[in-house]
């Protein structure tokens, strides 16, 4: 059974996916709001272990650093969304979502390149794959508990 927080998160990730696909930009106010909501969720509802929470935040900060070093090879909005998910999910659940997301991204890239729909320089929007990874984790039971 889906939890209310999972439904809300899935709707938000779907909305961010649509925005990422169409405009390739995520509004900063949405990201700030997401950060605040995830922090409030952790403080008042989830109360995740501090080390697991710190690990999730660390992964998000690592992705922000990658965005900075690669001059947005991976966009700041994508990395900031990973940070929000890290605060919301903690380390282990975030890594599960990222594993699925990168797997789906790799499959999509291989298919698009094979069909010559995109060039090697094309940048696929990543948030839709995060949403798919999150959904996959929920449906396979990885988000229980």
C-alpha positions in Angstrom: 0.0 0.0 0.0 1.3 3.4 -0.9 1.9 5.9 1.9 0.7 9.5 1.5 4.2 10.8 1.4 5.0 8.4 -1.4 2.0 9.6 -3.4 2.9 13.3 -2.9 6.6 12.6 -3.8 5.5 10.7 -7.0 3.2 13.6 -8.1 6.0 16.1 -7.5 8.5 14.1 -9.4 6.1 13.7 -12.2 5.5 17.4 -12.3 9.3 18.1 -12.2 9.7 15.5 -15.0 7.3 17.4 -17.3 9.0 20.7 -16.5 12.5 19.1 -17.1 11.4 17.6 -20.5 9.7 20.8 -21.8 11.9 23.6 -20.5 15.1 21.9 -19.3 14.9 24.3 -16.2 13.5 23.7 -12.8 12.3 26.8 -10.9 14.5 27.6 -7.9 11.5 28.3 -5.7 10.3 24.7 -6.4 13.7 23.3 -5.3 13.8 25.5 -2.2 10.3 24.4 -1.3 11.2 20.8 -1.9 14.2 21.1 0.4 12.1 22.7 3.2 9.4 20.0 2.8 11.9 17.2 2.9 13.5 18.6 6.0 10.2 19.1 7.7 9.2 15.5 6.8 12.4 14.2 8.4 12.2 16.3 11.5 8.5 15.8 12.3 7.5 12.5 10.6 10.2 10.1 9.5 12.9 10.8 12.1 15.4 8.8 10.0 18.7 7.7 11.7 21.1 10.7 11.6 23.9 8.8 9.9 21.5 7.5 7.1 20.2 11.0 6.6 23.7 12.5 6.5 24.6 9.9 3.9 21.7 10.8 1.7 22.6 14.5 2.1 26.2 13.7 1.3 25.3 11.9 -1.9 23.2 14.9 -2.9 26.0 17.3 -2.2 28.4 15.1 -4.2 26.1 15.4 -7.2 26.0 19.2 -6.8 29.8 19.1 -6.8 29.8 17.0 -10.0 27.4 19.6 -11.6 29.8 22.3 -10.6 33.0 20.5 -11.8 31.4 19.4 -15.1 29.9 22.9 -15.7 26.4 21.5 -15.6 27.2 18.3 -17.5 24.6 17.1 -15.1 22.3 20.1 -14.4 22.1 21.8 -11.0 18.3 21.1 -11.0 18.9 17.4 -11.4 21.5 17.4 -8.6 19.4 19.5 -6.3 16.5 17.1 -6.8 18.9 14.3 -5.8 19.8 16.2 -2.7 16.1 16.6 -1.9 15.5 12.9 -2.4 18.6 12.3 -0.2 17.0 14.3 2.6 13.6 12.6 2.1 14.8 9.0 1.7 18.2 8.7 3.4 21.3 7.0 2.0 20.2 3.5 1.2 16.8 4.2 -0.4 18.4 7.1 -2.4 21.1 4.7 -3.7 18.4 2.3 -4.7 16.5 5.0 -6.6 19.7 6.2 -8.3 20.7 2.7 -9.3 17.3 2.2 -11.0 17.4 5.7 -12.6 20.9 5.3 -14.1 19.9 1.8 -15.4 16.8 3.3 -17.1 18.8 6.2 -18.4 21.4 3.8 -19.9 18.8 1.7 -21.6 17.1 4.8 -23.0 20.4 6.2 -24.3 21.3 2.9 -25.9 17.9 2.7 -27.6 17.9 6.3 -28.8 21.5 6.1 -30.1 20.8 2.8 -31.8 17.8 4.2 -33.6 19.8 7.4 -34.4 17.2 9.5 -32.6 19.9 11.5 -30.8 23.6 12.3 -31.1 26.2 11.5 -28.6 26.3 15.1 -27.5 22.5 15.2 -26.7 21.6 15.6 -23.0 18.7 13.6 -21.8 16.6 15.2 -19.0 17.4 13.2 -15.9 14.5 13.9 -13.5 12.1 11.7 -15.5 14.5 8.8 -14.9 14.7 9.7 -11.2 10.9 9.5 -11.1 11.0 6.2 -12.9 13.6 4.9 -10.4 11.5 6.1 -7.5 8.4 4.5 -8.9 10.3 1.2 -9.6 11.6 1.2 -6.0 8.1 1.6 -4.6 6.6 -1.0 -6.8 9.3 -3.6 -6.1 8.9 -3.1 -2.3 12.2 -1.3 -1.8 10.5 1.6 -0.1 8.7 -0.4 2.6 9.6 0.1 6.2 
